[in-house]
Amino acid sequence: MSTYAIGDLQGCFQALELLLDKIRFDPAHDHIWLVGDLVNRGADSLAVLRWGYAMGERVTAVLGNHDLHLLAVAEGFVKPHRNDTLGGILTAPDRDELLAWLRHRPLAHAAEGYFMVHAGLLPPWTTAQALMLAAEVQERLQAPNYRGFLAHMYGNHPDRWDENLQGIERLRLITNAMTRLRFCTPDGTMEFKTKGSPEQPPPGCLPWFQVPGRASAGSPIVFGHWSALGLRVETDCMALDTGCLWGGRLTALRLEDRQVFQVECAGQAGTTQWQ
C-alpha cells in the first residue's frame, strides 16, 4: 500500500491517466492525494471530477483557488473568466453531485506525518493550528448557508493574520492563505500580484516557506499552486506543481520513500471514458 501526492491537475485528465499507469496505481490498496486545482483551463475538468468522485475514499483532495472559483461560478456569484474551461461541468447531468462532492473537500489535510494544502501557510501558523483554521472554512462551506461564503469569498483584504479577525474577513484570509499564497513579508503580510520565480520576490517579501522562524518549519508540507517554483522536495517542503497545464510535467510523490514519478504533458488533450 502506497500514498501518492499528485500536483495540480487543472483538468488534465489524460496526463493523470498516464501518471496512474506509471505508478501502477492499485485502487484496492493505494491512496491518492491531490494538492488542489483539480479543474479549469485544461480540457478534461469534468473527467477529473467524475474520476475523483468515483474513487471515493481512495482519493483525498484539498481545495485550490480554481476549485473555489468553479463553485462561485456555478452559483452565479462571479462570471467565468475568458480562459475558463468549466462549461462541461456546469452543463453536465451530474453537475449537482459533482459540485457537492467538490464543496465537501477539505482546505487542508494531515496524515502519515505529512500536511497537505494547496498554496501555503502563513508564518505564525503551526500545522495543528492551520488544520483548525481550515476546519472553520470547511464548516461554513459545507453548511446549508454556504452560498453566503461564496458570495463574499473574493478580495485581497485583510492580508495579514490577526487572531481577533471574525466573520467573513477571518474566513477570507484563511482561504486566501491556503489557496493563493506565494510570497509574504516576514510579518506575514500576503502579496498576491507576483506569480514568478521565488528567486525574484517582490520588495520586502519572501516565499512563504523561506520566512525565518516560520512556525510550521520542521513539519513536512506538500503543496502545489506555484508552477514557476517547479518541483521541490526538501525535508519539510514538497512543491508539486510542475506546470502540466502549460506543457510541463505532472508529478507524483510517493510519500513513503519520497520517490518522484513524472509524465510529460505536452499535447495531452482529448476525451476519455470519464467524459
N, C-alpha and C positions, 0 to 999 in steps of 0.2 A: 504494500500500500504506500502510495506516494502522494504528496501535495505539490501541485504546480501553480505558481503565481504567474499570471499572464498579463502583459501590458495592454495599453489602450487599444481596443478593437475598432471603435468608431464605425461599425457596420461592415468591417472587412471579414465577412464570414468565410469566404473561400480560403483566405490565409489561415484562419482559425482551424479549418478542417485539415489543412496541410500540417499545421503545427501539432494538432492532436494525433495525427498519424505518426509524426516524427517521434513524439514522446511515448507512442504506443499506449495512449490513454485507455484505461480499462474502467468504465463507469461502475463496474461491480466492486472495485477496490480503491480506485484513485479518487482524488479530490482536486477540483479546480478552484483557484482564487482568481477573480477578475478585479483589477485595480480601478475600475470605473471608466466612464465614457464608453459604454457598450455600443452606443448609437451615434449616428449623424456624420454626414459628409461622405461616408463610404456607400457602396452600392447595395449592401445587404443588411441594413439595420433590422428589418423585420425578421430575417432569418436568425440573426443573433438573439433577438428576444425570444423567439419561438424555441430555439435550442436551449437557452438558459432556463426557460420555464419548464421545458420537458425534462431537463436533467434533475430538477428538484433539489434535494439536499446534497447532491454531488457537486453542485456549484455554489460558491459563496461570492457574491458580487457586492462591492460598495458603490455608492452613487458618485458620479462625476458631474461636472458642470453641464455637459451636453445631455446627460440623462435628466437632470432637473429642468433643463431648457425644454426638452420634449414634453415633460409633464405640464409645464406652464403653457406651452403652445397648445396642447391638447385641451386645456381648459379655457383657452381663448384670452389669456391674460397678456400674451405677447404675440406678435406676428412672426411667422417663420422668417429666418434670415435668407438672403439670396442664395447662399450655398448650402442650405439645409437639404437633407435627403430624408425627410420624415414622412412624406406623403403616403408611402406604402403602409406604414404603421397606422396612420390616422384614418385610413380608409379600409383597413383590414377587418374582416368579420369578427375576429377575436381580439380586437383592439382593447376592449374593456378589461378582459382578463390579463392581457399583457401589460397594460398600463398599471393595473392594480398590483401585479407582481412586482413591477419596477418600483412603484411607490413604497412598497414594503421592504425594499433592500436597505441595509444599514448605511450609515455615513462612515462608520469605521468598524473594524473587526479585529479581534485579537484571539490567537490560538497558537498552539505549537511553539510558543516562545517568540512569535512574530506579531507585529502590529501592522495592519493594512489600512491605508487611507488613500484617497485619490491624489491629493496635491501635497499636503504637508501639515505640520503642526506649528503653532506659534511658540516662541522661545519659552514663555513661562509655563507651558503645559507639560506635565508628565503624561505618559501614555494612559495611565489609570484615570487621570483627570479628563483626558481627551475622550475616553470611552463614555464617561458620564455626560460630558457636554454633547457628544454625538447623540446620546440617548434622548436628550431634550428635544433636539430637532426631529429625531425619528418618531417620538411620541406625537408630536404635532402633525407630522407629515402622514402618519398612519391613522390619525383620528378622523371622525366624521367631518370635522370642520377644516380639513386640510387645505381647502381652496383658499382660505384666508391667508395661510402662509405663502402659498404660491403667488398670490396676488401682490404681496409686499416683499418678496424674496430679493428682488433686484436692487442694486445700489452698492456703492463703494464705502459707505459710512454706516456705522463707525468703522474705523480702520485700525483701532488699537484695543486690545483686550482690557476690560475692566470688570472685575467680579461683580460690581454693582449694576451692570447693564441688565435690563429687564425687557420682557416682551419681544416684539419683532426685531428690535435693534440687537438684542442679545442673540437671537436665532440667526439673524442675517450675518452677524460677524462670525459665528461658529461655522456656518455654511460656507462663507467666503474663504475662511482659512482652510477648511478641509477639502474644498473643491477648486479653488482658484489660486492659492498661494504659490509664489515662486520666490520673490525677493521681499525682504523686510529690513527695517532698521534694527540695530541691536536691542532697542527697547520694544520691538515687536510691532511697529507701525508698518502695515502692509502697503506694498506698491504693486499696482495691478497693470500698469501700462506695458512694462517691459517683458518680452517673451523670449528674448535671445539667450545667448550663451551665458553660463554662470561666470565665465571669465570677464564679462563686460557688464557688471552690475550697474544700476543707476546710482547716482551720487548718494553716498551715505547709507547704502544698502548692501546686504549680503544675501546669498542664497540661504533660505531658511535653515537648512541643515548645517550651515557653517557658522551660525551665530555663536559666539563664545558663551559658555555657560548654559546652553540650551538644556532645559530640564529633562527632555526626552533622550538626551545623549546616553548611549550605552544600551538602549532598547532597540533591537532590530526593527526598522521601519521599512515596509515595502510600499512603494508609491509609483505613480505614473505622471500624467498631465504635462510633462515638460519634455517635448520631443527634442528641443535644442540641447538638452542636458545629455540625452542618449543613455546608453547602458552604463550603469554604475553599480558595482557590487562591492560594498565595503562592510566593515564589521557591523555597523548599525545603520546603514543607509543603502537601500537597494532600489535604484531607479530603473523602471522597466519600459518606459515609453520610448521606443526606438523608431518612431515615425513610420509605422506601417502604412498609414493613410497617405503619406507623401511619397510612397515608393521605397521606403526603407525596409525594415525588417519587423516581424512580430516575434516577441521574445517570451520564453517561458523560463522560470527559475524554479528548479526543484528544491524545495525548502530543506529537505533532509540533508543534502550534501552541497547545496548551492551550485549545482551544475547548471549551466546555461544551455538552452536549446533555442535555435532561431530558424526562421524560414524567410526567404526573400518575398517581398510583397509587390514588386513591380509587375504590373499587368494582371494582378489578381482581381478580376472582375467577373461578372456573370451571375447566373442564378443557380440555386440548388433546390433540393427536395424540401428544404425548410421554408421556401418562399410561400 
